[in-house]
Amino acid sequence: MENLLLKDPGSYMVVKVEGHCRKFYELGILPGCKITLISRNNRGPVLIRVGNSKVALGRGMAESIFVE
């Protein structure tokens, strides 16, 4: 289990989220859901796909999502 910032682009299952719980819930990022990491640059936002939506997350939020 690693946070999203340590992963390469691809599809992952969310195992745990820390902090920002209400915001993650509103975005549909919950334990057990599938997300796709589209891009992760060294700077700037992290782009993911949740369901049929693309979402840009700040690096702090992305660091709070643990996947496998």
C-alpha positions as CSV (number, residue, x, y, z in Angstrom):
1,M,0.0,0.0,0.0
2,E,1.5,3.3,-1.2
3,N,0.2,6.8,-1.6
4,L,-0.8,8.0,-5.0
5,L,2.3,10.2,-5.5
6,L,4.6,7.2,-5.4
7,K,2.7,5.3,-8.2
8,D,3.2,5.3,-11.9
9,P,0.2,6.1,-14.2
10,G,-2.3,3.2,-14.3
11,S,-5.4,1.9,-12.5
12,Y,-5.5,1.3,-8.8
13,M,-7.9,0.3,-6.0
14,V,-8.3,2.8,-3.2
15,V,-7.4,1.2,0.1
16,K,-7.5,4.1,2.5
17,V,-7.9,7.9,2.5
18,E,-6.7,10.3,5.3
19,G,-8.0,13.8,6.0
20,H,-10.1,15.8,3.5
21,C,-12.8,13.1,4.1
22,R,-15.7,15.2,3.0
23,K,-14.0,16.4,-0.2
24,F,-13.0,12.8,-1.1
25,Y,-16.5,11.6,-0.5
26,E,-17.9,14.4,-2.7
27,L,-15.4,13.4,-5.5
28,G,-16.3,9.7,-5.2
29,I,-12.9,8.7,-3.9
30,L,-13.7,6.1,-1.2
31,P,-12.0,2.9,0.0
32,G,-12.8,0.1,-2.5
33,C,-13.3,2.3,-5.5
34,K,-11.1,2.2,-8.6
35,I,-9.2,5.2,-9.8
36,T,-6.9,5.8,-12.7
37,L,-3.8,7.9,-12.3
38,I,-3.5,9.8,-15.6
39,S,-0.5,12.0,-14.9
40,R,1.8,12.8,-12.0
41,N,4.4,15.5,-12.6
42,N,7.1,16.6,-10.2
43,R,5.3,19.9,-9.8
44,G,1.7,20.9,-10.1
45,P,-1.6,18.9,-9.7
46,V,-2.1,15.2,-10.1
47,L,-4.7,14.2,-12.7
48,I,-6.9,11.2,-12.0
49,R,-10.0,9.6,-13.4
50,V,-12.8,8.6,-11.0
51,G,-15.7,6.9,-12.8
52,N,-16.3,9.0,-15.9
53,S,-14.8,12.2,-14.5
54,K,-11.3,13.6,-14.6
55,V,-10.2,15.3,-11.4
56,A,-7.1,17.4,-10.7
57,L,-5.9,17.0,-7.2
58,G,-3.3,19.0,-5.3
59,R,-0.2,17.1,-4.3
60,G,-1.2,17.2,-0.6
61,M,-4.6,15.6,-1.3
62,A,-3.0,13.0,-3.6
63,E,-0.6,12.1,-0.9
64,S,-3.6,11.3,1.4
65,I,-4.9,8.6,-1.0
66,F,-3.4,5.1,-0.4
67,V,-3.8,2.6,-3.2
68,E,-2.7,-0.9,-4.3
